[in-house]
C-alpha cells in the first residue's frame, strides 16, 4: 500500500483523481499489473476507498461525502479492529461506524484505553497520520477477488497467478524480503493471513509459489468454507548488513 500526498500537487495534473488514474495506468503499462486506488482527504479514508473497488478500480471520497461513505460500514473495516475488539464492540451494541460515533470519547477510553481515542477519531473520519515520503519498502502484495466465492481447494490457480505477478513486481526492489504472506477473505468478509519468515529469501517464482501454497495448507476453516479474495505478499524487506529476521514463524 502506497500513499502519495498530493496536497501540494507537483505533477501538473489538475486533480488528485487524475493523478490516481495516471499512476494506475503507469503500473499497468510498466508492470502489467492491476492496481486499485482510493482518493480521500486522509490516509485512513484513502485506504478504505482503495479497498472499495479492488482488484482494479478507483474510488473517490470527496470531503462532503465522508459521512455517507463511512457511517454505514461495519466497525470491522476500521484499522486495528480485529476479532476481539469487534466482539467487545458488539457486546456494547456497536456493529456499524454510525453506532460507534454515538459513543462518548470517555466511554471508549474506559473500554479500550488509548485505542479508544483512535476509535473515536476514526468514527469521525479523522486521521492525522502524515504521509512520509521516500520510506523504505515494507511490503509488496497483490490480490484479487473471485467472480464467485470458491472453496479453499479451488484457490490454487489464482495463488499461482498472483505469485507470478508478485515475483515480477519484487524484482525492482533492491532489498530482499524475508517474509511471505498469504491473505484470504471469507465470503463473510473475515480476513485471515498466514506467513512464513525465514533468513533465506525466495530465490525463484517457483519457490515463492510453493511457500504460498504451503501456507494455504495451514488454513483450516472446514471443507465447506468459501472464500471471495486471495492475496500473496512479501514483507520484512532487508538490505545487506541489516539484522536478520526471526526463525520461521506461521501466524
Secondary structure, 3 states (H helix, E strand, C coil): CCCCCCCCCCCCCCCHHHHHHHHHHHHHHHHCCCCCEEECCCHHHHHHHHHHCCCCCEEECCHHHHHHHHCCCEHHHCCCCCHHHHHHHHHCCCCEHHHHHCCCHHHHHHHHCHHHHHHHHHCCCCCCCCCCCCCCCCEEEEEEEEEEEEEHHHCHHHHHHHHHHHHHHHCCCCCEEEEEEEEEEECCCCEEEEEEECCCCCCCHHHHHHHHHHHHCCCCCCCCCEEEEEEEEEEEEECCCCCCCCCCCCC
